Amino acid sequence: MKELSFQDMKDILLGCTVLGTGGGGEMSEGLALIDEVIEKGLPIRLVGLDEAPDDAWICTPYLLGALDLSAKEADEYKALPRNTEPAICSAYSRIESYFDRKFYGTVCCEMGGSNTAVAFYTAALNNGVVIDADPAGRAVPEITHSTYYLNGLNAAPVIAANNFCETFVCEGLRDDQRAEHVMRALCQVSANDIAAIDHAMPVKDIRHALIGGTISKAWALGKAVSAAKLQGGDAAKVIADVGNGFVAFRGKVTAFEFDTIGGFSVGTVDLAGAGDDEGHTYQLGVKNENLVSYYDGEVDVTIPDLICVIDDNTGEPVTNPHYEIGQSLAVIILPAPEAFLTQKGLATFGPAYVGVDAPYRPASLQNRHNK
């Protein structure tokens, strides 16, 4: 077991934001949660997947919704009461009441600037730990895009809460696909922002369905990026080297467009090449996360590979939809978590999900040049 400092968490969340591929929430929001925990003097503890006791109960807390939360100010919500505490706290209290037990700790639902922090936040507030694992190894748009779903583990019961003092107990959900549909519907009537907790069960029933060591991986990546920024190094190259990937493109933003559709932030980002990529174009296709990219109009990279974007001047990861015209970006591709490379994994979270009618092939610069 490791007790983490604020700097440790800052490096972890930096790495998670890179692995979030544009989604997973804002790092600033995650750091605010961690700062609150630190100010209260509560320990933040990380436990290896193999260290967690078999009979200890854990759960997976997360935030779900679109990235543009301006809907909170819509007229239909103005008359509703507002929570005095984060919605995830209401959901956590309700799930403990539902099972009539205290939980040993939490598992992050994905890698992301705020969603990873949510697991640490809820665990720390409740004297729990966070397991060094997750069911995605990156950020993903839907509940079904996880190793829970790939291993047939049902999310239900799912406890959800929004910012309007409303809590929902969802029982009897047939599978995670149904859980995704129900949660997304609740999200859309909650100003595109809802907190949820699912997959509550003993460690022995969930251990096999988790990707171990993902928090440690994000931590190592975050530390390397922090060092590169401090030393004025090439953060994009560092991310590629540490993550066993490659820098796919460097260029400036020429256009971007986003809309909220069905509870997701959907859009595109267009780049004009610079340096070695001058004269070429690159486009990102987004559904909360960066899911597909196009080089000179041709498909270049698809999920489940990670399409990570950083500001090439600051080394900071860029989350959707926060772009500026003329902004210098570097696109780094990291390899997909192995769990998603199975037949079921690719059927669930592969090229077809983004409308690409072609088999998946691992991204590489050689593939691009051989077209």
C-alpha positions in Angstrom: 0.0 0.0 0.0 1.3 3.5 -0.9 0.1 6.7 0.7 0.2 9.4 -2.0 1.1 13.1 -1.8 -0.5 16.0 -3.7 2.5 15.9 -6.1 2.0 12.2 -6.6 -1.6 12.8 -7.5 -0.7 15.7 -9.8 1.6 13.4 -11.7 -0.9 10.6 -11.8 -3.7 12.8 -13.1 -1.4 14.4 -15.7 -0.6 10.9 -17.0 -4.3 10.0 -16.8 -5.3 13.1 -18.8 -2.8 12.1 -21.5 -4.3 8.6 -21.5 -7.7 10.1 -21.5 -7.4 10.9 -25.3 -9.3 14.1 -25.0 -12.0 12.7 -22.6 -12.1 11.5 -19.0 -12.7 15.0 -17.6 -10.7 18.1 -16.8 -7.5 17.7 -14.8 -8.2 21.0 -13.0 -11.5 19.5 -11.7 -9.7 16.4 -10.5 -7.0 18.4 -8.7 -9.7 20.5 -7.0 -11.1 17.2 -5.6 -7.7 16.0 -4.5 -6.9 19.4 -2.9 -10.1 19.2 -0.9 -9.1 15.8 0.4 -5.6 17.0 1.3 -7.0 20.0 3.1 -9.1 17.7 5.3 -6.0 15.8 6.2 -7.3 12.5 4.8 -4.9 9.9 3.5 -4.9 9.0 -0.2 -4.0 5.3 -0.6 -3.2 3.1 -3.5 -3.2 -0.7 -3.3 -2.0 -3.2 -5.8 -4.6 -5.4 -7.4 -2.9 -8.5 -6.0 -2.7 -7.0 -2.5 -6.5 -6.4 -2.2 -8.2 -9.1 0.0 -10.5 -11.5 -1.8 -13.5 -10.8 0.4 -13.1 -7.0 0.4 -15.9 -5.1 -1.4 -15.1 -2.5 -4.0 -17.1 -0.4 -6.4 -16.5 1.9 -9.4 -17.6 5.5 -9.1 -17.5 7.9 -12.1 -19.0 10.9 -13.8 -20.9 10.5 -17.1 -22.0 13.0 -19.6 -21.2 15.5 -22.3 -18.1 17.6 -22.0 -20.0 20.9 -22.6 -22.0 21.4 -19.4 -23.6 24.7 -20.3 -26.9 22.9 -20.2 -26.9 23.4 -16.5 -28.0 27.0 -17.0 -31.0 26.0 -19.2 -34.4 27.3 -18.0 -35.7 23.8 -17.2 -33.2 23.5 -14.4 -33.3 26.9 -12.8 -36.2 26.0 -10.5 -34.6 22.8 -9.2 -32.7 22.7 -5.9 -28.9 22.2 -6.0 -26.7 19.9 -4.1 -24.6 21.2 -1.3 -22.1 18.4 -1.9 -20.8 16.7 -5.0 -23.3 14.3 -6.6 -20.8 11.4 -6.3 -21.0 11.7 -2.5 -24.8 11.3 -2.6 -24.3 8.2 -4.8 -21.7 6.7 -2.5 -23.8 7.2 0.6 -26.7 5.5 -1.2 -24.7 2.5 -2.4 -23.4 1.9 1.1 -27.0 2.1 2.4 -28.2 -0.3 -0.4 -25.7 -3.0 0.5 -25.6 -2.2 4.2 -21.8 -2.3 4.3 -18.7 -0.1 4.3 -16.6 -0.6 1.1 -12.9 -1.4 1.2 -12.3 1.0 -1.6 -12.9 2.0 -5.2 -11.7 1.2 -8.8 -11.3 4.0 -11.4 -13.7 3.5 -14.3 -11.1 4.8 -16.7 -8.0 7.0 -17.1 -9.0 10.7 -17.1 -8.2 14.0 -15.4 -11.3 14.0 -13.3 -12.8 10.5 -13.5 -9.7 9.0 -12.0 -9.7 11.6 -9.3 -13.3 10.8 -8.5 -12.3 7.3 -7.4 -9.6 8.7 -5.2 -11.9 11.4 -3.8 -14.7 9.0 -2.8 -12.3 6.5 -1.4 -10.4 9.1 0.7 -13.6 10.6 2.1 -14.7 7.2 3.2 -11.4 5.9 4.7 -11.0 3.6 1.7 -8.3 2.7 -0.8 -8.0 2.8 -4.6 -7.0 -0.3 -6.5 -4.1 0.1 -8.9 -6.2 -1.1 -11.9 -9.1 -0.1 -14.1 -11.4 -1.7 -16.7 -10.3 0.5 -19.7 -6.6 1.5 -19.6 -7.7 4.8 -21.2 -10.8 6.9 -21.4 -13.9 5.6 -23.2 -17.3 7.0 -24.2 -19.6 4.2 -23.0 -20.1 1.8 -20.0 -19.8 -1.1 -22.4 -16.3 0.0 -23.5 -14.7 -1.9 -20.6 -13.2 -5.1 -19.5 -16.2 -5.5 -17.2 -18.5 -5.8 -20.2 -16.0 -8.0 -22.1 -16.0 -10.4 -19.1 -19.7 -10.4 -18.7 -19.8 -8.6 -15.3 -23.2 -6.8 -14.9 -23.0 -3.2 -13.7 -26.3 -3.4 -11.8 -27.3 -2.2 -9.4 -26.2 1.2 -10.5 -26.7 4.1 -8.1 -26.7 7.5 -9.8 -27.1 11.1 -8.6 -27.2 14.4 -10.2 -26.7 18.0 -9.1 -30.4 18.6 -8.4 -30.7 16.5 -5.2 -32.0 13.5 -7.2 -30.8 10.0 -6.6 -31.6 6.9 -8.8 -31.4 3.3 -7.9 -31.3 1.2 -11.0 -31.9 -2.5 -10.5 -32.5 -5.4 -12.8 -30.5 -4.0 -15.8 -30.0 -6.9 -18.2 -26.4 -6.1 -19.0 -24.0 -3.2 -19.4 -25.5 -2.2 -22.7 -28.8 -1.6 -21.0 -27.0 0.2 -18.2 -25.4 2.5 -20.7 -28.8 3.4 -22.3 -30.4 4.0 -19.0 -27.6 6.1 -17.5 -27.3 8.1 -20.7 -31.0 8.9 -20.6 -30.7 10.0 -17.0 -27.7 12.1 -17.9 -29.6 13.9 -20.6 -32.3 15.0 -18.1 -29.6 16.0 -15.6 -28.0 18.8 -17.7 -25.7 16.2 -19.3 -23.9 15.6 -16.0 -24.5 12.7 -13.7 -22.5 10.7 -11.1 -22.8 7.0 -10.9 -21.4 4.0 -9.0 -21.6 0.4 -10.4 -19.9 -3.0 -10.3 -20.1 -3.3 -6.5 -18.8 -6.7 -5.5 -16.0 -8.6 -3.7 -12.5 -8.3 -5.1 -12.5 -12.1 -5.8 -15.4 -11.6 -8.3 -13.9 -8.7 -10.2 -10.1 -9.2 -10.1 -9.9 -11.2 -13.3 -11.8 -8.5 -15.2 -9.5 -5.6 -14.3 -6.3 -4.3 -16.1 -3.7 -4.3 -13.3 -1.2 -1.5 -12.8 -2.8 1.2 -14.8 -2.6 3.9 -12.1 1.2 3.1 -11.8 1.5 3.4 -15.6 -0.2 6.8 -15.6 2.0 7.9 -12.7 5.2 7.0 -14.5 4.0 8.8 -17.6 2.9 11.9 -15.7 6.3 12.1 -13.9 8.1 11.8 -17.2 6.0 14.6 -18.8 6.5 16.8 -15.7 10.2 16.4 -16.0 10.2 17.1 -19.7 8.2 20.3 -19.2 10.5 21.4 -16.4 13.6 20.8 -18.5 12.2 22.3 -21.7 12.2 18.9 -23.4 9.9 17.5 -26.1 6.9 16.3 -24.1 5.4 14.6 -27.2 8.4 12.5 -27.8 8.6 11.6 -24.1 5.0 10.4 -24.1 5.7 8.3 -27.2 8.8 6.8 -25.7 7.3 6.1 -22.2 4.1 4.8 -23.7 5.7 2.7 -26.5 4.0 4.7 -29.2 4.9 7.4 -31.8 4.4 11.0 -32.6 1.9 10.9 -35.5 1.5 14.6 -36.4 2.4 18.1 -35.5 0.5 21.1 -36.7 -1.8 24.1 -36.0 -5.5 24.1 -35.5 -7.4 25.5 -38.5 -10.9 24.6 -37.5 -12.9 22.7 -34.9 -16.6 22.0 -34.4 -18.5 20.4 -31.5 -22.1 19.7 -30.6 -23.8 17.8 -27.8 -25.7 14.8 -29.3 -27.4 12.1 -27.3 -25.5 13.0 -24.2 -22.1 13.0 -25.9 -19.8 15.7 -27.1 -19.3 15.0 -30.8 -17.1 16.9 -33.2 -14.0 17.3 -35.3 -10.7 19.1 -35.0 -8.7 20.0 -38.2 -4.9 20.6 -38.3 -2.5 21.9 -40.9 0.9 20.3 -40.7 4.0 22.1 -39.5 7.7 21.1 -39.6 8.1 17.6 -41.0 4.3 17.5 -41.5 4.1 20.7 -43.5 1.8 20.4 -46.5 -0.3 17.7 -44.9 -3.5 17.7 -43.0 -4.8 15.9 -40.0 -8.3 15.6 -38.6 -9.6 14.2 -35.3 -13.0 12.6 -35.0 -14.4 13.0 -31.4 -17.1 11.3 -29.4 -16.1 12.6 -26.0 -12.7 11.0 -26.7 -10.6 11.1 -29.8 -11.7 7.9 -31.6 -10.5 8.2 -35.2 -8.0 10.3 -37.1 -7.5 11.1 -40.8 -4.2 11.9 -42.5 -4.7 13.8 -45.7 -8.3 12.7 -45.7 -7.5 9.0 -45.3 -8.2 7.0 -42.2 -5.0 6.9 -40.2 -5.8 5.6 -36.6 -8.9 4.1 -35.0 -9.8 2.9 -31.6 -8.9 1.0 -29.6 -5.5 2.7 -30.2 -5.0 5.9 -28.1 -5.0 9.2 -30.0 -3.5 11.6 -27.5 -3.1 15.3 -28.1 -0.9 17.8 -26.3 -0.3 21.5 -26.7 3.1 21.5 -28.4 4.2 24.7 -26.7 3.2 23.9 -23.1 3.3 20.1 -23.1 -0.1 20.1 -21.5 -2.7 17.5 -22.7 -5.6 19.0 -24.5 -9.1 17.9 -23.6 -12.2 18.2 -25.8 -13.6 20.6 -26.8 -10.9 23.1 -25.6 -9.1 24.1 -28.7 -8.1 27.5 -30.2 -7.5 28.5 -33.8 -3.8 28.6 -34.5 -2.9 26.4 -31.4 0.1 24.2 -32.0 -0.6 20.6 -31.3 1.2 17.3 -31.3 -0.7 14.0 -31.8 0.8 11.0 -30.1 -0.5 7.4 -30.8 -0.2 4.8 -28.0 -1.0 1.1 -28.4 -4.4 -0.2 -27.4 -4.8 -2.2 -24.2 -4.6 -5.8 -25.1 -8.0 -6.6 -23.6 -9.6 -4.6 -26.5 -7.7 -6.5 -29.2 -9.8 -9.7 -28.8 -12.7 -10.4 -31.2 -15.3 -9.2 -28.7 -13.1 -6.2 -27.8 -12.8 -5.0 -31.4 -16.5 -5.7 -32.0 -17.4 -3.5 -29.1 -14.7 -0.7 -29.4 -13.1 -1.0 -32.8 -13.3 0.7 -36.2 -17.0 -0.1 -36.8 -17.9 1.9 -33.7 -16.7 5.1 -35.5 -18.2 4.1 -38.9 -15.0 2.8 -40.4 -15.7 -0.1 -42.7 -12.4 -1.8 -42.5 -10.6 -4.3 -40.2 -8.6 -2.9 -37.3 -4.8 -2.7 -37.8 -2.4 -1.4 -35.2 -1.4 2.2 -35.9 2.1 2.8 -37.3 3.8 5.4 -39.5 4.7 2.5 -41.8 1.0 1.6 -42.4 0.4 5.2 -43.4 3.2 5.3 -45.9 2.3 1.9 -47.3 -1.2 3.0 -48.4 
